[in-house]
Amino acid sequence: MKLLKIALFGLLVVSSGCSTIHFTQDVDESTYQTEQVLPSHWHDSTLDGMVEVSPPVNLYKECQGKPWKKVTSELTFFNGFTTAVVSWAVTSVAPVLEFVNLYTPWTVETTCAQ
């Protein structure tokens, strides 16, 4: 029965779509003609994403004082897979936490104006 639950949860994760949120800011194109996409990193949360563990992204620091152009926060397949593995591990130790995700990472990518 436990294996069936894990298989169904895995099927649910794989069949569900990924989530993407884009935050954009209008930047004066005459001053900043190019853009720089910074390497993406994970932003961690817990309790089904309601409590953030990672500090917020400091856009001033990330873009080195230049304006930010776009920030993309995305729940990718790898983020979902990691959430499923952690959820399975926690549930195997504490079955009462079966319907609570204790770790949910998001991938964050920042684009800066140059």
C-alpha positions in Angstrom: 0.0 0.0 0.0 2.9 2.4 0.9 4.5 1.7 -2.5 1.2 2.5 -4.3 1.0 5.9 -2.5 4.5 6.7 -3.5 3.8 5.7 -7.1 0.7 7.8 -7.2 2.4 10.8 -5.6 5.3 10.4 -8.2 2.7 10.3 -11.0 1.0 13.4 -9.7 4.3 15.3 -9.5 5.3 14.2 -13.0 1.9 14.9 -14.5 1.4 18.2 -12.9 2.7 21.3 -14.7 5.6 23.4 -13.5 4.9 26.9 -12.2 6.6 30.0 -13.4 6.2 33.6 -12.1 7.8 36.5 -14.0 8.4 39.9 -12.3 9.4 42.6 -14.9 10.5 46.2 -14.5 10.6 48.7 -17.3 14.1 50.0 -17.8 15.2 53.0 -19.9 16.4 51.3 -23.1 18.4 54.3 -24.2 20.6 54.1 -21.0 20.7 50.3 -20.7 20.8 48.5 -24.0 22.0 45.1 -23.0 21.1 42.7 -20.3 22.9 40.1 -18.2 21.2 36.9 -17.1 22.8 35.8 -13.8 23.1 32.1 -12.8 20.0 30.7 -11.3 19.8 29.5 -7.7 17.3 27.8 -5.4 15.1 29.7 -3.0 14.0 27.4 -0.1 10.7 27.3 1.7 8.9 25.0 4.1 5.4 24.2 5.3 4.0 23.9 1.7 5.8 27.1 0.7 4.2 29.3 3.3 7.4 29.9 5.3 10.5 31.1 3.4 13.8 29.7 4.7 16.1 31.5 2.3 16.5 35.2 2.6 14.9 37.3 -0.1 17.0 38.0 -3.2 18.8 41.3 -2.8 18.4 42.7 -6.4 20.7 45.7 -5.8 23.5 43.4 -4.7 22.8 40.8 -7.4 22.8 43.4 -10.2 25.7 45.3 -8.7 23.8 48.6 -8.4 22.3 48.5 -11.9 18.6 48.1 -12.3 17.0 44.7 -12.5 15.0 43.9 -15.6 13.3 40.6 -14.9 13.1 38.0 -12.0 11.8 34.6 -12.8 10.7 32.3 -10.0 10.0 28.8 -11.2 9.0 25.4 -9.8 10.9 23.1 -12.1 10.8 19.3 -12.5 13.9 19.0 -10.4 12.4 21.2 -7.7 9.3 19.0 -7.7 11.4 15.8 -7.6 13.4 17.1 -4.7 10.2 18.0 -2.9 8.8 14.5 -3.5 12.0 12.8 -2.3 12.1 14.9 0.9 8.4 14.3 1.5 8.8 10.6 1.1 11.7 10.5 3.5 9.9 12.6 6.1 6.7 10.5 5.7 8.6 7.3 6.2 9.8 8.6 9.5 6.8 10.5 10.6 3.6 9.4 8.8 1.6 12.2 10.4 3.4 14.7 8.1 2.1 12.9 5.0 0.2 15.9 3.7 2.7 18.6 4.5 5.8 19.4 2.4 8.6 20.4 4.8 10.9 21.5 1.9 9.9 23.2 -1.3 12.7 24.8 -3.4 12.1 27.2 -6.2 14.5 28.2 -8.9 15.1 31.9 -9.2 16.8 33.6 -12.2 17.6 37.3 -12.2 18.2 39.4 -15.4 20.0 42.7 -14.9 20.2 45.7 -17.2 23.7 46.6 -18.3 
